[in-house]
């Protein structure tokens, strides 16, 4: 994700406010995203995991770089010599206690180690695969922050509309009771209104439960209070601004930049290098070696003698027989390579299919929101007409109650569709690893147009 240092700095004030329990200022989607980058434990864990894998590269390089070791040893020894052959004239000897020791410097530089070079390639490609995996977690963090933010807005809209519907049903029930007392209504109208009121209250309870879940999800991701999210009027949102344009260009970007595809590509290259590493297990290795050794009475044959030995040379190791292990490991590595290759093919197909689905969801979602906007307008007019019809005696209470229900359902569906449209757009961008500060700010600015 770009501008990482900027994100951590700019979210500090918002984070402190959230931790202090002071959601006084309204929190935009951009601020929620910035907070998630610094707070989301899943993201921080993914960052640490990426660093862990990347350290595998210097680890793989280590056997190919110069190796220098120093060994020092000091002993207190006692040596006695006994002769088993009685025909010999030598007598047993006891040298008593004496000091012995040695100090050795060993230097080694690999000259030819094909498996080690292949291991470096494996580590490099694994690190690149880990980078792609981290990009995926980076995108998921932004998507989690945005989705939880939009989920709160949608749940809050459902609660508000359910509460307004309940108030409307309470008014209709009161009107039905008054009409019955005045001799203009029936008891059936009262029971119908009461039944719808009870159902509306149940909808309020359900909506409050959903809002509670959305609130907790938002806090888990960002560490911020959901109460700081401003109230919006989803009917002011222009759905056309969330439409994905230039679909062919985006599909090309997804093919090239999708984190899952990128990770598997690197894993496939790592697997191929691993096959080469296993195949080279039968090749000889060549090292340059140098030793400087000093010893004092180190062996029982050199008691009382000091030695200094220096040598340089080449050390060649030739594998002769490994019980078929090299061939078995090679076949195992080839099978793993094929498995990753097929996973790459499958993932590419699934990603492109998902991209097509989300593209259609954005395109058709825009049309859906626009249609629901018109449905809300029509349903509002229908409610007015039904109320007038009830007063004129041409419409029944049931007709008016149904019109009220349809109006609030249209409003709820419109709000959910609008926020789902924004979420689908971000999900599409995540497939191309394109969720960054700019993408979030685009959606945040779009939401700000609906501020109450």
Buried (B, 14 or more C-beta within 10 A) or exposed (E): BEBEEEBEEBBEEBBEBBEEEEBEEEBBBBBBBBBBBBBBEBBBEBBEBBEEBBEBBEEBBEBBEEBEEEEEEEEEBEBEEEEEEEEEEEEEEEBEEBEBBBBBBBBBEBEEBBBBBBBBBBBBBBBBBBBBBBBBBBBBBBBBBBBBBBBBBBBBBBBBBBBBBBEBBBEBBEBBBEBBEEEEBEEEBBEBBBEBBEEBBEBBEEBBEBBEEBBEBBBBBBBBBBEBBBEBEBBEBBBEBBBBEEBEEBBEBBBEBBBBBBBBBBBBBBBBBBBBBBBBBBBEBBBBBBBBBBBBBBEEEEBEEEEEEEEEEEEEEEEEEEEEEBBEBBEEBBEBBEEBBEBBEEBBEEBBEBBEEBBEBBBEBBEBBBBBBEBBEEBBEBBEBBBEBBEEEEBBBBBBBBBBBBBBBBBBBBBBBBBBBBBBBBBBBBBBBBBBBEBBBBBBEBBBEBEE
